[in-house]
Amino acid sequence: MPNKTVKDIMSKDCVTVTLLDNVFEIALKMKQHDIGFVAVLDGKQFIGGVTDRDLVVRGYAEKHSGSTAVETVMTKNMITVDPQTSVDEAAKIMAQHQIRRLPVVEQGELIGIVAIGDLAVRGSFEDEAGEALSRISQERTLVGSH
């Protein structure tokens, strides 16, 4: 059986914003779609992302209002993978960097997102995904949010 790639398991219907959007609009999209991550695009180019935690830590905890620019709270230079990355490698990257979401980018354009749950649910590498998930969960529990 050939190794699955992230293209086989990624979510393709990604919720996105641009630098013209603000913190309130990100929070609204997260609520409407019941998600904790929104990708930031410049045209079609992937330039970063915003998690629900980013909104709290870089937004509200810094006393920024809902009209604050996306750029203030977004994470730039995110770790990304290309569509041909194996599911096994994606799990290792997520465990190594303690991340729960991995944008899939092709020629600079966002084509999907792999979440830690995608690895466990859809992947054929439950051991690696489970290990990655448990390491990330343990880290968050032991250290608290970071």
C-alpha positions as CSV (number, residue, x, y, z in Angstrom):
1,M,0.0,0.0,0.0
2,P,1.5,3.3,-1.0
3,N,2.1,6.0,1.6
4,K,-0.6,8.5,2.0
5,T,0.2,12.1,1.4
6,V,-1.2,15.2,3.2
7,K,-3.1,15.9,-0.1
8,D,-5.1,12.7,0.6
9,I,-6.3,13.8,4.1
10,M,-6.2,17.6,4.2
11,S,-9.3,19.8,4.5
12,K,-9.7,21.7,1.3
13,D,-12.4,24.1,2.3
14,C,-10.3,26.5,4.3
15,V,-11.7,29.6,5.9
16,T,-9.5,32.6,5.1
17,V,-9.1,36.4,5.7
18,T,-7.0,39.1,4.2
19,L,-4.9,41.9,5.7
20,L,-7.9,44.1,5.1
21,D,-10.0,42.2,7.7
22,N,-9.9,42.8,11.5
23,V,-9.9,40.9,14.7
24,F,-13.7,41.0,15.1
25,E,-14.2,39.5,11.6
26,I,-11.8,36.7,12.4
27,A,-13.6,35.9,15.6
28,L,-16.9,36.0,13.8
29,K,-15.7,33.5,11.1
30,M,-14.3,31.2,13.9
31,K,-17.7,31.2,15.6
32,Q,-19.7,30.8,12.3
33,H,-17.6,27.8,11.2
34,D,-16.8,26.4,14.7
35,I,-13.1,26.5,14.0
36,G,-10.0,27.7,15.9
37,F,-7.8,28.6,12.9
38,V,-8.2,31.0,10.0
39,A,-5.6,31.3,7.2
40,V,-4.4,34.8,6.1
41,L,-4.0,35.4,2.4
42,D,-2.5,38.2,0.4
43,G,-4.4,37.7,-2.9
44,K,-3.9,33.9,-3.3
45,Q,-0.6,33.8,-1.4
46,F,-0.6,32.2,2.1
47,I,1.1,34.7,4.5
48,G,0.2,33.4,7.9
49,G,-2.6,32.3,10.2
50,V,-4.6,33.3,13.3
51,T,-5.6,30.8,16.0
52,D,-8.2,31.4,18.7
53,R,-5.3,31.6,21.1
54,D,-3.7,34.3,19.0
55,L,-6.9,36.4,19.3
56,V,-6.7,36.1,23.1
57,V,-3.0,36.5,23.7
58,R,-2.0,39.0,21.0
59,G,-5.5,40.6,20.7
60,Y,-7.6,41.0,23.8
61,A,-4.9,40.4,26.4
62,E,-3.0,43.3,24.8
63,K,-6.2,45.4,25.0
64,H,-6.7,45.6,21.3
65,S,-10.2,46.2,20.1
66,G,-12.2,44.3,17.5
67,S,-11.2,46.8,14.9
68,T,-7.5,45.8,15.3
69,A,-5.8,44.7,12.0
70,V,-5.3,41.0,11.3
71,E,-1.5,41.7,11.0
72,T,-1.4,42.6,14.7
73,V,-2.5,39.1,15.8
74,M,-1.4,36.8,13.0
75,T,1.4,34.3,13.1
76,K,3.8,34.9,10.2
77,N,6.4,32.5,8.9
78,M,4.3,29.5,9.8
79,I,5.6,26.0,9.1
80,T,3.9,24.6,6.0
81,V,4.2,21.5,3.9
82,D,3.6,20.7,0.2
83,P,0.8,18.4,-0.9
84,Q,3.2,15.5,-1.5
85,T,4.5,15.4,2.1
86,S,3.7,12.0,3.6
87,V,1.2,11.7,6.4
88,D,4.0,10.1,8.5
89,E,6.3,13.1,7.9
90,A,3.4,15.6,8.7
91,A,2.8,13.8,12.0
92,K,6.5,14.1,12.9
93,I,6.6,17.8,11.9
94,M,3.6,18.5,14.1
95,A,5.0,16.6,17.1
96,Q,8.5,18.2,16.7
97,H,7.1,21.7,16.5
98,Q,4.2,21.2,18.9
99,I,1.6,22.4,16.4
100,R,-2.0,21.2,15.8
101,R,-2.5,22.6,12.3
102,L,-0.3,22.4,9.3
103,P,-1.1,24.6,6.2
104,V,-0.6,22.8,2.9
105,V,0.9,25.2,0.4
106,E,1.7,24.7,-3.3
107,Q,3.7,27.5,-5.1
108,G,2.9,29.9,-2.3
109,E,-0.9,29.2,-2.5
110,L,-2.9,27.6,0.3
111,I,-4.5,24.5,-1.0
112,G,-5.5,22.9,2.4
113,I,-5.0,22.4,6.1
114,V,-4.0,19.3,7.9
115,A,-5.2,19.2,11.5
116,I,-3.8,16.8,14.1
117,G,-7.3,15.1,14.2
118,D,-7.1,14.5,10.4
119,L,-4.0,12.3,11.0
120,A,-5.7,10.3,13.7
121,V,-9.1,9.9,12.0
122,R,-8.2,9.6,8.3
123,G,-4.6,8.6,8.2
124,S,-3.3,5.1,8.1
125,F,-0.5,6.0,10.5
126,E,-2.5,6.1,13.7
127,D,0.6,5.3,15.8
128,E,2.6,8.3,14.6
129,A,-0.5,10.5,14.7
130,G,-1.4,9.3,18.1
131,E,2.1,9.9,19.3
132,A,2.1,13.4,17.9
133,L,-1.3,14.1,19.4
134,S,-0.4,12.8,22.8
135,R,3.0,14.7,22.9
136,I,1.2,17.9,22.0
137,S,-1.6,17.3,24.5
138,Q,0.9,16.4,27.2
139,E,3.0,19.5,26.5
140,R,0.0,21.7,26.8
141,T,-1.2,20.1,30.0
142,L,2.2,20.1,31.7
143,V,3.3,23.5,30.7
144,G,-0.1,25.2,30.3
145,S,-0.7,27.4,27.3
146,H,2.4,28.8,25.7
